[in-house]
Structures are given as C-alpha cells and as structure tokens.
Amino acid sequence: MFRHRTGSVTEELQLVPPSKLAIEDVSKTFQAATGKVLALDHVNLQVNEGEFVCLVGPSGCGKTTLLNIIAGLEKPDNGSVRADGKPVTSPGRDRLVMFQEPALFPWLDVFGNVLFGLKLKPNLTNKDRRDVAKYYLELVGLTRFEHANIHELSGGMKQRAALARALAPNPRVLLMDEPFAALDALTREQLYGDLQRIWKERKKTIVFVTHNVREAACLGERVLLFSPHPGRIQEEFIVDLPRPRDINSVDLAGYATKIIRSLRKFSEEQREDGR
C-alpha cells in the first residue's frame, strides 16, 4: 500500500492487540418527565479479544446506553466495565465510537477529518500523520475523494470517512451505534462487505448496536437480544456462518428468523404481563 514508510508509520500501522471487555452487573437509571427509567438492569457481558458482537433490540432497551458506558461517555449507577482488566472511567483512545450521524467537521475536507484524530499522537511527525491518514482512506476506498468537501459526499461516503477517522488512531475497540441506519439498502450492503473485510484485516474488537436483525446476523459472531423496560440481555445467538456474509443469503435469513421469533415471543409475554 505504501512502499516507503518511516519506522514510526510502520509501527503506527501495526496490528495492536484487540481488547477484552468485561461488563459486570451494570445498571443505569435516568430521570424522565414521567419518573425514573431503569435503562439497564444488572447487565453482565464478556466480549473476547477481536470478537464482533452485535446488540439488537427495540427502542429504549438500553443498547446505546451500554455502548456509551463502555466508551466512558456515561457512568453506570452500579457495576463496572473493564477493558483488559482496567476499569473504564472516562473516554480513551483505545475505545472509539462511530455514531449514526457521521459527525464530520464541515470546515475540513475528507483528508483533514481523518487527519484530525491523529494530531494528538505525539510520536508521529506531520508527514507520518499524513501517511497514516492516506492508508486508512485507501482502506475504506476514499483515496479519490480525499480532498472533497463534506457536503459533496453521499451518505455512504460520509460514513466511510467517519470509519476511516475512527480507525486512524488505531484503537483496540470500535464501538458502533447504528452507523448504517440512515443509508439506503444498496449502500448498506456495500458497507457490510467493507466492514467485514476491515474487521478481518485490522483485527478490532467491535461492539455494534442496531435495530436491524438481518444486519446483526450478517455482521456479528454473536448477537445479543435486549429486552426493554428494564434493559436486560434476554438471549444470545451464535452466528456460525462463513465470511464474507451476504445479507440476502438463505442461511443468514434463517438466523434472522430465529432472532425475530424470540423478539416477538418476548414482546407478547411483556404485553400479557402488562394487562
């Protein structure tokens, strides 16, 4: 990809060991206009090094809240989160978040956005940072658009740029909060393939939040079904399919059907309990 790299660039692009995450007895309550809402209720979860885990469930089941706690953006009321045995108490460069909205800086071009996250890397020269940024733009297929303005990009291209920016500091964990929800079906399918390839190449631990059951079955090694009010992990599904996976495949549809059945069954039980 780059024939001539300085030692620091080669070191920066090396594969860092992915993190192991331990979520232990995590609970979180929010104050709403109608009273207190128990968003998470004693959630326990282990995520192995380099694992791709998808959290799926209806709105209000605490998926994003848990992601924010893992990122260090929110603190749990009870319980703890550990990354490689170390308590997570604040945001860190080892855990980066990719949101549904790309949140790119409109006053910077594509290259400048990817470069932005590298400015705090003390061991890199300006040339090193530029080389690293170019590497990740090539990885997500945006080399031709590196000097494009953000408003000139399609929705899919904006998310590719956001992905490159999140990957550039070489985090050990990538936290993804419905990053493809606002995109059209064709663009989403292209990004499913890209993300699987990048995960295989860069060996990150990924925790991915989605409402889309097929998306979860396409991307995740494990799919965790959340129940709402309060938010709990209701069921776990192991997706044993080869990669790259096609979201339209019959085998994948079978896994998605199992997850949907469990979701419907639980929703019906909740309605009956609420009568």
Wavefront OBJ file of the C-alpha trace (Angstrom):
o trace
v 0.000 0.000 0.000
v 2.845 2.340 0.875
v 6.269 1.185 -0.298
v 8.287 3.723 1.664
v 7.321 4.163 5.308
v 9.244 5.638 8.170
v 9.739 3.470 11.215
v 7.115 5.376 13.192
v 4.493 4.951 10.442
v 5.180 1.217 10.201
v 4.851 0.988 13.974
v 1.631 3.023 13.946
v 0.028 0.764 11.331
v 0.931 -2.430 13.143
v -1.942 -4.512 14.432
v -2.479 -3.711 18.110
v -3.868 -6.499 20.296
v -7.672 -6.124 20.495
v -9.156 -5.583 23.927
v -11.184 -7.945 26.058
v -14.209 -6.268 27.654
v -15.868 -7.268 30.917
v -19.238 -5.709 31.799
v -20.197 -6.743 35.308
v -23.575 -6.137 36.979
v -24.098 -2.785 35.218
v -27.261 -0.810 35.983
v -28.255 2.671 34.865
v -31.295 4.807 35.708
v -32.401 8.040 34.028
v -34.783 10.685 35.299
v -37.586 11.290 32.764
v -40.614 13.602 32.874
v -42.791 10.661 33.895
v -40.382 9.430 36.545
v -37.297 7.252 36.771
v -36.471 4.913 33.881
v -34.344 1.836 34.503
v -32.361 1.747 31.240
v -30.067 -1.137 32.242
v -30.706 -3.711 34.929
v -27.745 -5.755 36.180
v -26.227 -6.446 32.762
v -23.325 -8.897 32.550
v -21.347 -9.429 29.365
v -17.917 -10.683 28.329
v -16.534 -9.673 24.913
v -13.471 -11.584 23.797
v -10.421 -10.112 22.092
v -11.136 -9.419 18.431
v -14.776 -10.509 18.696
v -17.598 -8.879 16.690
v -20.670 -8.624 18.927
v -23.995 -7.097 17.878
v -26.552 -5.723 20.337
v -30.076 -5.801 18.925
v -33.472 -4.935 20.350
v -36.350 -2.435 20.267
v -36.000 1.264 21.033
v -35.462 2.055 24.684
v -33.848 -1.277 25.603
v -30.550 0.274 26.731
v -28.278 -0.749 23.833
v -26.890 2.743 23.237
v -26.671 3.422 26.966
v -24.473 0.344 27.387
v -22.327 1.402 24.420
v -21.847 4.861 25.976
v -20.832 3.282 29.287
v -18.266 1.064 27.528
v -16.958 4.182 25.754
v -16.647 6.006 29.081
v -19.135 8.688 27.995
v -21.535 7.755 30.794
v -21.039 6.186 34.193
v -23.126 3.276 35.498
v -25.078 3.659 38.728
v -23.909 0.198 39.732
v -21.421 -2.305 38.408
v -18.279 -1.828 36.355
v -16.738 -2.039 32.891
v -13.171 -3.237 32.410
v -11.013 -3.241 29.298
v -8.187 -5.757 29.639
v -8.741 -5.739 33.384
v -8.507 -1.948 33.732
v -11.579 -0.004 34.927
v -13.237 2.217 32.306
v -13.938 5.558 33.976
v -13.611 8.007 31.077
v -13.216 8.077 27.272
v -9.943 6.726 25.920
v -8.129 6.451 22.601
v -8.267 2.653 22.900
v -12.102 2.784 22.589
v -13.509 4.931 19.786
v -17.153 5.469 18.843
v -18.778 5.693 15.415
v -22.274 7.205 15.549
v -25.341 7.053 13.293
v -24.578 10.602 12.172
v -21.073 10.865 10.700
v -20.302 13.963 12.843
v -17.627 15.085 10.385
v -16.203 18.612 10.594
v -17.724 20.561 7.669
v -14.855 23.087 7.572
v -12.332 20.283 6.861
v -12.121 18.144 3.747
v -12.153 14.339 3.913
v -8.391 14.125 4.413
v -8.479 16.778 7.145
v -11.189 14.901 9.039
v -9.166 11.683 9.092
v -6.019 13.594 9.971
v -7.753 15.317 12.898
v -7.742 12.256 15.143
v -4.005 11.803 14.626
v -2.956 15.241 15.831
v -2.694 14.067 19.422
v -0.308 11.252 18.544
v 2.997 12.578 19.988
v 5.242 10.001 18.312
v 4.291 10.984 14.745
v 5.651 13.743 12.549
v 3.303 15.679 10.272
v 4.421 13.540 7.333
v 3.815 10.374 9.365
v 0.285 11.519 10.174
v -0.424 12.216 6.530
v 0.841 8.766 5.524
v -1.326 7.088 8.157
v -4.385 9.091 7.062
v -3.786 8.087 3.436
v -3.547 4.431 4.462
v -6.988 4.474 6.105
v -8.574 6.432 3.268
v -7.333 3.729 0.919
v -8.630 1.044 3.284
v -12.197 2.463 3.090
v -11.999 3.255 -0.624
v -11.898 7.060 -0.456
v -8.470 7.850 -1.915
v -10.017 9.605 -4.928
v -12.117 11.795 -2.653
v -9.554 12.783 -0.026
v -9.800 16.486 -0.923
v -13.589 16.538 -1.362
v -15.675 18.795 0.866
v -18.014 17.014 3.261
v -21.172 18.442 1.657
v -20.089 16.892 -1.654
v -20.201 13.339 -0.267
v -23.058 10.862 -0.374
v -24.314 9.376 2.891
v -22.315 6.202 2.353
v -19.132 8.127 1.606
v -19.585 10.201 4.750
v -19.794 7.027 6.820
v -16.694 5.646 5.104
v -14.888 8.859 6.055
v -16.167 8.564 9.627
v -14.964 4.949 9.746
v -11.506 5.955 8.497
v -11.351 8.699 11.139
v -12.309 6.229 13.886
v -9.733 3.663 12.718
v -6.855 6.097 12.178
v -5.776 6.367 15.869
v -5.575 2.526 15.827
v -7.999 1.846 18.701
v -8.284 -1.584 20.267
v -12.092 -1.395 20.441
v -14.506 0.089 17.895
v -17.966 0.954 19.235
v -20.574 1.442 16.501
v -24.000 2.955 17.245
v -26.337 2.216 14.298
v -23.854 3.664 11.797
v -25.754 2.466 8.713
v -29.349 3.130 9.817
v -29.853 6.256 7.684
v -28.395 4.774 4.474
v -30.201 3.211 1.524
v -30.250 -0.582 1.202
v -27.689 -0.811 -1.605
v -25.171 1.385 0.214
v -25.683 -0.580 3.428
v -24.954 -3.862 1.637
v -21.710 -2.456 0.248
v -20.659 -1.275 3.700
v -21.479 -4.654 5.266
v -18.891 -6.205 2.972
v -16.371 -3.426 3.625
v -16.748 -3.646 7.399
v -16.287 -7.428 7.414
v -13.125 -7.061 5.336
v -11.731 -4.283 7.531
v -12.534 -6.222 10.723
v -10.653 -9.215 9.334
v -7.669 -7.097 8.248
v -7.364 -4.823 11.299
v -8.486 -7.319 13.973
v -10.508 -4.955 16.176
v -12.910 -5.822 18.956
v -16.241 -4.444 17.694
v -19.460 -3.840 19.618
v -22.205 -2.883 17.153
v -25.665 -1.548 18.084
v -28.553 -1.991 15.645
v -32.343 -2.343 15.335
v -31.878 -4.381 12.169
v -31.932 -8.113 12.919
v -30.595 -9.142 9.500
v -27.777 -6.619 9.843
v -26.865 -8.091 13.221
v -26.834 -11.646 11.827
v -24.754 -10.510 8.839
v -22.061 -8.805 10.897
v -21.897 -10.385 14.340
v -20.215 -13.524 15.585
v -22.622 -13.222 18.497
v -25.960 -11.428 18.556
v -27.333 -10.366 21.938
v -31.071 -9.712 22.094
v -32.008 -6.965 24.562
v -35.371 -6.594 26.287
v -36.726 -3.144 27.218
v -38.070 -1.690 30.476
v -35.745 -2.582 32.077
v -32.880 -3.207 29.666
v -31.523 -6.723 30.005
v -29.785 -9.276 27.809
v -32.639 -11.641 27.045
v -30.972 -14.177 24.761
v -27.704 -14.917 22.948
v -27.332 -16.237 19.404
v -24.098 -17.638 17.926
v -23.950 -16.963 14.169
v -21.868 -19.781 12.722
v -21.597 -18.731 9.076
v -18.509 -18.243 6.885
v -17.380 -14.770 5.840
v -17.863 -12.657 3.901
v -21.583 -12.976 4.552
v -24.321 -11.928 2.163
v -27.255 -10.272 3.918
v -29.605 -11.767 1.293
v -28.454 -15.367 1.767
v -30.933 -18.067 2.780
v -28.712 -19.306 5.631
v -28.431 -15.839 7.114
v -32.206 -15.375 6.818
v -32.600 -18.495 8.958
v -30.603 -16.936 11.801
v -32.525 -13.665 11.467
v -35.837 -15.544 11.665
v -34.790 -17.224 14.922
v -33.901 -13.853 16.468
v -37.160 -12.240 15.289
v -39.197 -15.129 16.719
v -37.553 -14.682 20.110
v -38.117 -10.921 19.964
v -41.810 -11.371 19.110
v -42.284 -14.029 21.778
v -40.771 -11.816 24.431
v -42.821 -8.796 23.292
v -46.025 -10.837 23.538
v -45.103 -12.033 27.028
v -44.466 -8.449 28.097
v -47.851 -7.314 26.764
v -49.584 -10.128 28.614
v -47.784 -9.255 31.845
v -48.832 -5.642 31.414
v -52.530 -6.408 31.212
l 1 2 3 4 5 6 7 8 9 10 11 12 13 14 15 16 17 18 19 20 21 22 23 24 25 26 27 28 29 30 31 32 33 34 35 36 37 38 39 40 41 42 43 44 45 46 47 48 49 50 51 52 53 54 55 56 57 58 59 60 61 62 63 64 65 66 67 68 69 70 71 72 73 74 75 76 77 78 79 80 81 82 83 84 85 86 87 88 89 90 91 92 93 94 95 96 97 98 99 100 101 102 103 104 105 106 107 108 109 110 111 112 113 114 115 116 117 118 119 120 121 122 123 124 125 126 127 128 129 130 131 132 133 134 135 136 137 138 139 140 141 142 143 144 145 146 147 148 149 150 151 152 153 154 155 156 157 158 159 160 161 162 163 164 165 166 167 168 169 170 171 172 173 174 175 176 177 178 179 180 181 182 183 184 185 186 187 188 189 190 191 192 193 194 195 196 197 198 199 200 201 202 203 204 205 206 207 208 209 210 211 212 213 214 215 216 217 218 219 220 221 222 223 224 225 226 227 228 229 230 231 232 233 234 235 236 237 238 239 240 241 242 243 244 245 246 247 248 249 250 251 252 253 254 255 256 257 258 259 260 261 262 263 264 265 266 267 268 269 270 271 272 273 274 275
